Amino acid sequence: MSVRAGRWFLVVAAVAFIAGLAWFALVEAVAGPWAKGSTGGAVLALLGAVALSAGAVLFGRFVEARVEGAGLVIRSVRRRERVIPVDVIDEVVVVERLLLPTRTGPGTAARVILRRGDDTIAAFTPHGLRVVDALLAAGCSVTRISEPLSPMRVRRRYRGGASVGEVLVAGAPAFAIVVAALVLLWALTDLLAG
C-alpha cells in the first residue's frame, strides 16, 4: 500500500466516524433517547471507529523508503518524513515473513529493522526490498531471517521491531467478528422492536 492510499483510508475512516457521531447525536437530540433513526448513525460511527483504529495501528509501519546520498529517507502514513544517516546504522535486520492479519487470514510482509548496537533506530515494512539492497550497497551489514515470525516474537528478539499495536492486532479478526455480530444484533433488535 502506498503512503497516499493509507492516508486517504484514514481520512475516509475519520470522516465516517465523525459523520456517524453527528448523525447519532442529531437524531438523539431531536427525537429523544434511543430514537429509531439513530441506529444508522451509531453503526456508521462504530464502523468508522474500528476502521480508523485498525488502520492507525496497521498502517503505522508501512512506509516508502529510499537511500538518497548518505541518508535513508523514510516517508510514513502517520508521520512526517524522516532522514536517518546511513553511517549510524550498524545492522539491517530483514524479517522476510512477519505474520500480520489480513482480510483473508494471516498474511506475511517483510519487516526491515535498523539497528545501532542493541537499540532499534527504526522498523518499517517497505514496498519490496530494494531499500535493503541500497543499504547493503551503502555498506550496511544485512541479516536475513527467513522463518515466519509473529509480531510478539519480533518484539522479543528486537525491541521496537514490532509495535504494541501490531501485537494486539493479532487478535483483531476475532474482535471484528464479535463487534460485527453485536452491531447486527443491535440493528435487528432495533428494526424488529419497531
C-alpha positions in Angstrom: 0.0 0.0 0.0 1.2 3.5 -0.8 1.6 6.2 1.8 -1.0 8.3 -0.1 -3.6 5.4 -0.1 -3.0 4.8 3.6 -3.6 8.4 4.4 -6.8 8.5 2.3 -8.1 5.4 4.1 -7.5 7.1 7.5 -9.2 10.3 6.3 -12.3 8.4 5.0 -12.5 6.4 8.2 -12.3 9.5 10.3 -15.0 11.2 8.2 -17.2 8.2 8.6 -16.7 8.2 12.4 -17.4 11.9 12.7 -20.4 11.8 10.4 -21.8 8.8 12.3 -21.4 10.5 15.6 -23.0 13.7 14.3 -25.9 11.7 12.8 -26.4 9.8 16.1 -26.2 12.9 18.2 -28.6 14.9 16.0 -31.3 12.2 16.0 -30.9 11.7 19.7 -31.2 15.5 20.4 -34.2 15.9 18.1 -36.2 12.7 18.6 -35.1 11.7 22.1 -33.0 8.9 23.6 -32.7 5.7 21.5 -34.8 7.1 18.7 -35.4 4.8 15.7 -33.3 6.7 13.3 -30.2 6.8 15.5 -29.1 3.2 14.7 -27.7 4.1 11.3 -25.5 6.8 12.8 -24.3 4.6 15.6 -23.4 1.8 13.2 -21.6 4.2 10.9 -19.7 5.7 13.8 -18.8 2.3 15.1 -17.5 1.1 11.7 -15.6 4.3 11.2 -14.0 3.9 14.7 -13.0 0.3 14.0 -11.5 1.2 10.6 -9.7 4.2 12.0 -8.2 2.4 14.9 -7.2 -0.7 12.9 -5.8 1.4 10.1 -3.9 3.6 12.5 -2.3 0.5 14.0 -1.6 -1.4 10.8 -0.5 1.5 8.6 1.9 2.9 11.1 4.8 0.7 9.9 4.0 0.8 6.1 6.4 3.3 4.5 8.1 4.4 1.4 11.9 4.3 1.9 14.8 5.2 -0.3 18.5 5.9 0.1 19.4 9.4 -1.0 23.1 10.4 -0.7 24.3 9.5 2.8 20.8 9.2 4.3 17.8 6.9 4.4 14.6 8.8 3.7 11.5 7.2 5.3 8.0 8.5 4.4 5.3 7.1 6.6 1.5 7.1 6.6 1.1 8.7 10.1 4.4 10.6 10.5 6.4 13.3 8.8 9.3 12.3 6.5 12.4 11.2 8.5 16.0 11.0 7.3 18.4 8.6 9.1 22.2 8.9 8.3 23.4 5.6 6.8 26.6 5.8 8.9 24.6 5.4 12.2 23.1 2.1 11.0 25.2 -0.9 12.3 22.9 -3.7 11.1 19.8 -4.1 8.9 17.7 -7.0 10.0 15.2 -8.2 7.5 12.4 -10.4 8.8 11.2 -11.8 5.5 7.9 -13.2 6.7 6.3 -11.1 9.5 2.9 -12.6 10.2 0.2 -9.9 10.1 -3.6 -10.3 9.9 -5.1 -9.5 6.5 -8.7 -9.6 5.1 -8.3 -13.2 4.0 -6.4 -14.6 7.1 -2.8 -14.4 8.2 -0.5 -12.8 5.7 3.2 -12.1 5.6 5.1 -9.0 5.0 8.8 -8.2 5.1 9.9 -6.1 8.1 13.1 -4.1 8.0 14.7 -3.3 11.4 17.5 -0.8 11.5 19.8 -1.4 14.5 22.6 0.5 16.2 24.2 -1.7 18.8 21.3 -3.2 20.8 18.9 -0.4 20.0 16.4 -0.2 17.2 16.6 3.0 15.3 13.6 2.3 13.1 11.4 -0.6 12.0 9.2 -0.5 8.9 7.5 -2.5 6.2 8.7 -1.2 2.8 7.4 -1.7 -0.8 9.7 -4.5 -1.9 13.3 -5.0 -0.6 15.1 -2.6 -3.0 15.9 -0.3 0.0 17.7 -3.3 1.6 19.8 -3.7 -1.5 20.6 0.0 -1.5 21.6 -0.1 2.2 23.8 -3.2 1.5 25.4 -1.2 -1.3 25.9 1.7 1.1 28.0 -0.6 3.4 25.4 -1.7 6.0 25.5 -5.2 7.4 22.3 -7.1 6.4 20.9 -10.1 8.4 18.0 -12.0 6.8 15.6 -14.1 8.9 13.5 -16.4 6.7 11.4 -18.1 9.3 7.9 -16.7 9.8 7.7 -14.7 13.0 4.7 -13.2 14.8 4.9 -9.5 15.9 5.3 -10.8 19.5 8.4 -12.9 18.6 9.9 -10.0 16.6 9.3 -7.7 19.6 11.0 -10.1 21.9 14.1 -10.6 19.7 14.4 -6.9 18.5 13.0 -4.4 20.9 11.0 -1.9 18.8 10.8 -4.3 15.8 7.1 -4.5 16.2 4.7 -2.1 17.8 2.4 -2.9 20.7 -0.5 -2.2 18.4 0.7 -4.9 16.0 1.0 -7.4 18.8 -2.6 -6.5 20.0 -4.0 -6.5 16.4 -3.1 -10.2 16.1 -6.4 -10.8 17.9 -8.3 -8.2 15.8 -10.1 -10.7 13.4 -11.9 -12.4 16.3 -12.7 -9.0 17.8 -14.0 -7.7 14.5 -16.3 -10.7 14.2 -17.7 -10.1 17.7 -18.2 -6.4 17.1 -20.0 -7.1 13.7 -22.2 -9.7 15.4 -23.1 -7.2 18.2 -23.9 -4.4 15.6 -26.0 -6.8 13.6 -27.9 -7.9 16.7 -28.4 -4.3 17.8 -29.7 -3.3 14.3 -32.0 -6.3 14.1 -33.4 -5.7 17.6 -34.0 -2.1 16.7 -35.7 -3.0 13.4 -37.9 -5.7 14.9 -38.8 -3.8 18.1 -40.3 -1.2 15.8 
